[in-house]
Amino acid sequence: MSTSNNKKSTNPLYVVRNNGVDVEEASGILELILKKTGLDRMIPILESFIQIILSQVESYAVFIEVKKMFDQIFNKVIEVIFQIQQMTQKKKV
């Protein structure tokens, strides 16, 4: 039986909530952290916030300012993801 289409992680990550009542699989370390801290519930709110901000862009000058703000946010997110990867790699060694 070919499992190439249905490959699963050899060491899946799980998040346990509600005193062991709810168990969810996480696809990666970032999703694990988001679910474990409860921040996964904030994603739809953040998406709505971004949509509201983008709907206010009516000129190039405003677009540039919004882009600067998003660039700063995404740079911080990338920095945090990189730090998480570094921490998880050190534990494997």
N, C-alpha and C positions, 0 to 999 in steps of 0.2 A: 504494500500500500504506500503510495507516494504522499509524503507530508510536506513537500516543498511549498504547496499553496497555503497550508495551514500551519506554518511554523510558529511555535510558541516559544517564549523565553524558557531557557532551561532552568532558570531560577526566578520564578515570577515574584513580583512584589505585591503584598496585600496590605490593605488598610482596614483596621478593625475599629468600628465605631459602636456607640451605644452599648458599652459594656459587653462587647462580643456578640451582640445580636446581629449587626450588619457587618458583613465582610465584603470588600470590593477589591478587585484586582487593579493595580496601577501599571500602566504601560512603560513607565520610566521613572527615574528618580525625581524629576520635576513634578510629574503628576502625583507621585507619592507624597511629596512635601505639600503640594497644594491641597490634597485630600486630607492629609493628616492634620494640617493646621486649620482646615475649614475654609481656606481661601478659594477653593474651587467653586463655592457658592457665590463668590464675588465676581467671577468672570462675566456673567450676564450683566451685572451692574456696570462693570468697567466698559463692556461693549456699548451699552447704552450711553454712558458718559462720553465715550469717544465719538459716537454718532452725533450727539448733541453739539459737541465742540466743532466737529467737521461741518455741521449744518450752518454754523455761524460764519464760516469762511465766505466772504463776499468780495474780497479783493486780494491781490497778490501780496500786499504787505501783511495782511492778517494770515494768509497762508504761510508765509515765511516764519512768522512768530509761532504759529501752531506747529509747524515742522520742527522748529528749534526745540520746542517743549517735548514733542514726541521723541525726537532724537535723544534728548537727555534721559528720558524715561527708559527707552529701549537700550541705551548704552549701559544704564545701571542694571537692567534686567540681564543683559548679556554678561556683565561683570559678575553678577551673583551666580548665574548658571555656570560660568567658568570656575568660580570658587568651589561650587558644589561638586563639579567634576573632579577638581583637584583633590578635594577631601575624600571622595569615594575611591579614587585611584590609589591614594595612600593607604587606605584600609585594606585593599586587596593584596598589597605587596607583603 
